[in-house]
Amino acid sequence: MVKIGIIGAGKVGVSLGKYLFDSSLVGFSLNGYYSKTTKSADFASRFTNSISYNNLESIVKDSNFLIIATPDGEIKNVWRQLKSYNLENKVICHCSGSLSSKIFTDAPSEKIYKGSVHPALAINDINSSYRDLEKAFFSLEGDREFIDIFKNILVKKGNRYKIIRPDDKIKYHLSSVFVSNLFLALGNISLKLLEECGFDESESFDVLANLAGLNVENFVKNGPIKALTGPVERNDFTTIENHLMAIDDGDIKHKDITDIYRLLSLELVEIAKNKHEDRDYTNIIKLLMK
C-alpha cells in the first residue's frame, strides 16, 4: 500500500489530495496533511476524510510517499527539515511548475526517490478546483521510482501526462505563463483602450467575451496557423499603421502598449508567413521594427 502524506494544506495540496487519492484509487491511501497552521491541516483533513497532523515527524513516519504542496519559496526549507528524519525507501516530490527535483540536494540516502509533478491548470478555489483536475494534463520529472508510481496514479485516474527533463522545467512553466498569466495582461490592455473610448467595464466585457473565448477555442482546436485572422494575416499595412498612430502618440502610458503591439505583431508575421507563403510581409516587418 502506498501511503500518501501531503505537506501543505493550501489550494494545490487539498485539490490534489481530494482528486487523486479518493476511494476509487486502489493501492493508495491518503494519510493526511501537515501544515504550519493547524486550522489549514484540520480543514484539509475534513475535506478529504483523512488525518490532520500537528507535527512533521509524525506524517513522515506514517507515510512512504510525501508530497510537498507548499509555495515554491518554502520547498527548500521543508526539504531541509525532512532530511533530519529517516526517509530511506520513501518517495518525495513537490508540485512546483518551475522547480525541478534537483532542489532535493544532499539526500541522506541513495534510497530516497525524488521527483516533481505539476498539473497544467489554474487551481484557484480550495473547495472546487479538484473537480477540474480530471481535465488537467500533468508533467512529471525525477527518479524512475517516482515516475513509475505517479504514472500509475494518472493512468488510473485517466489523466494525460508527459515526462520531461529536469532542465526543461523552467521553460515548461514559462510556456504556461504566456498562455495564462500574460494573456490576462493583454486582456487588461484591451480594457484600458476600450475605457479610453468611453466603455464601462460591463460593456467592455460584452465586447471582448466572444472574441476572446472563441479565439482561444479556435487556437486549441486548430492551432495558431488556422486560427490566425486580422490585419497582420491580411497583410493590411494601412490598418497596422493606423493602430500604431493611435497609440504611439507621445503619451507615456501608451509607450509600453506600443512596444507590446510591435513585438507580438512580429510574432504574428511569422505565423502569417507560414499560412500564406505567397505573400510578402516585408513592408509590415519594417513598419513594426521602426
N, C-alpha and C positions, 0 to 999 in steps of 0.2 A: 504494500500500500504506500503510495506517495502522499506524504502528509505535508500540507502547504501551510506556511506561516507568512503573513504579509506584514511588513514593517512600513507603516504609513497608512493612515486611515482617512485620506482625503478623497477627492473625486475619482482619481485614477485607481487607487487601491481598492476602494469599495466597488467600483464598477466592474473591474476585472474579477474580483472575488465572487461577486454576485452572478456574473455571466458565465465565467469559465468553470467554476467549481460547484455547480449545483448537483443535486442527487442523481442526475442523468449521466454524470461522468464517472463511469465505473473505474475503480482502481485508484481514485484520487479522493482525498478528503481535506477540506478546508478546516484547519485547526482554529485559526482566528487571527486577531490583529494586535499589534503593539503600536502605540503612538506616544509622542511626547505629551499629548493631552489625553487624560483618561476619558474625558467626555467624547472625543472623537472615536477612540477604540470601542467604547461602550455602544455608540451608535452603529458603528460598522458591524460589530458582533451581533447586535439585534437584527440588523437589516439582512445579514447573511446567515443567520442561525448558527453562529459559531461562538468562539470564546474571546473575551476581552482580557488581554494580558497586561499586567501592570509593571512588568519588567522585561528587559530584552533577553536576559539569560533564560527565562522560562520558555519563551517562544522558540528560541534556538534549540533548547533541549528537546522540545516536543515535536519539532519539525525536521524533515530531511530535505525539504525544498523551500528555500526562503526567497521571497520576492520583495525587493526594496522599491516601494512606490512613493518615495518622498520627492520633494523638489530636487532638481539636479544639483543644486549647491550643497545639499545635505548628504548626498550619496557617499562621498569620500569619508565624511565624519561617521556615518553609520558603519561603513566597512572597517574603519579604524577600531570601533568598539567591538565589532563582531570577531575580529581576529584574536581577541583575548579569550574567546570560548573555543570549545572543541568543535571544529567544523569538518572533521575528516569524514569523507564519503557523503557529504552534503552537497546539494546543488544550490547556488546562489545567483540571482540575476537582478537586474534593475530594469526600469521601464522608460528610461530617457530616450528621446528621439535622436539626440545629437551625440551623446556619450556612448562609448563602446565598453566592452568588458575589460578593456585594458586598464580601466580605472581601479580594478581589483588587483593592486600591486602587492608584491611581497607576501603572497599567500603562505601561511604557516605549514601547509602540506600540499603535496602534489595531487592528493586525492580530494581536492576541493574543486568542483566543476562549475565554471563561471560562464555567464552569458548576459545578453540583454534582449528584451522583447519590447516591441513598440507597435501599438495599433495606429494605423493611419486614420485617425478620427478625432474630431474636436469633442473632448469629454468635458462638458460644461455644467452638468447637473448631477449632483450626487445621488439624487433619488430616481432618475430615469435614464441616464445615459447608458446604463448597462444593456438596455433593450436595443440600442443602436449597434452594439458591438457585434451582433450576428452578421452585419454587413461589412465589418471592418476587414481590411487587408493588413496582415501583420508582417513585420520584418523581424528576423532572428539573426543573431550572430553570437559566436562564442565557442566553447568547447563542445566536442561531438556529443558527450554525455548529456549536456544541457539541451542541445538541439534535438537529439533523438526523443527526449521526453516531451519537449514542448511541441514538436511536430505532431506527436501522437495526440496531444490535447487538441490542437487545432483541427486535425483531421476528424476527430470525433465530434467536434463542435461544428464542422462544416465550413470553417474559415479558410480562405486562400492565404498563402504566406510566401515569403521569399527569404532565402538565406543570403545574407550579404557579408562582405568583408568588414572587419572592424574599422579599417581605414576609410571606408566609404560612408560611415555613419553620419558625419557632419554634412556631406554633400546630399545624402538622402534626406536629412532633416531640412536642409536649405530648399530642396525641391518642394517639400510640404509647405514651407513658409511662403514661397512665391504664390502658390495657388490658394492659400487660405488667408494668412495674415496680410500679405501685400495686396491681395485682392480687395481687402477692406479699405486699404489706403486709397486705391483707385476709386472705389465707391464713394469715399469721403470727398475726393476731388470733384466727382460728379455732383454731389450735393452742394458743394460750395459754388460751383458755376451756375447751377440752377437757382440757388439763393440770390445770386447777383442779377438773375433775370426776373426776380420777383416771385419765385415759387416758395411756398412754405414747405415744411418737412413732409407733411402728408401728401401734398401734390407731387413733390419730388419722388417719393417712393412709388406713387402711382405711375409716374413716367418711367421709372427705371425697373420696376418689378419684372415685367415680362421680358424686357430687353436683356436684363442680366440673367434671369433664370433660364430662358430658352437658349441663350448663347452658351452658357455653361453646359447645359444638357447636350447641345449640338457638339460641343468640343469633346465631351466624354464619349459620346456615341460615335462620332465620325472622325475625330482627330482635327488638328489645327488647320490643315490644308483645306479640307472640305468645309470647315466651319467658317473660314475667313470671308468676311464681307467688308464693305466700307470703302472710303476714299483711297487708301493705300492699295488695296486689291484692284480697284478700278483704274489705278494709275492717274488719279484725279489731282493733278498738280495745283489747280486753282483753289480747290476746297482746302487742301492742306496748307497752302499759303495763307488763305483767309483764317484758318484756325490759328496759325502762328501769329498773325497780325492781331487777332482778337485778344490773345493772352500775353504776347510779347510787347507790352505797351509801356514799359518802363516802371510799372507798378512792382515794388519789391515782393509783394505777396504772390505775384504770378511767375516770378523767376523760376522757382522750383518746379511749378507745373509745366512751364515751357520745356525745361530740361527733361522732365519725365516723358512728356509728349514726344520729344525728338528721339530719345533713346528707345522707347517702346515702339515707335513707328518704324525705326530702323530694323528692329527685330521682325516686325510685320512684313517689311520689304523682303526679308529672307524667306518667309513663308510664301509670299505672293510670287516670288521668282520661281519657286518650285511648283506653284499652281499654274502659272502662265509663263512657260519658258520662252514664248514668242514675244513677250512684252519687254520693253526697255525702260527700266526704272532709274536710269542714270540721273535724270533731272531732279527727281524726287529725293534721291540719295544726297545730291549736292545741296538741295534746299534744307534737308534735315540736318546736315552736318555743318551748316554755317555757324 
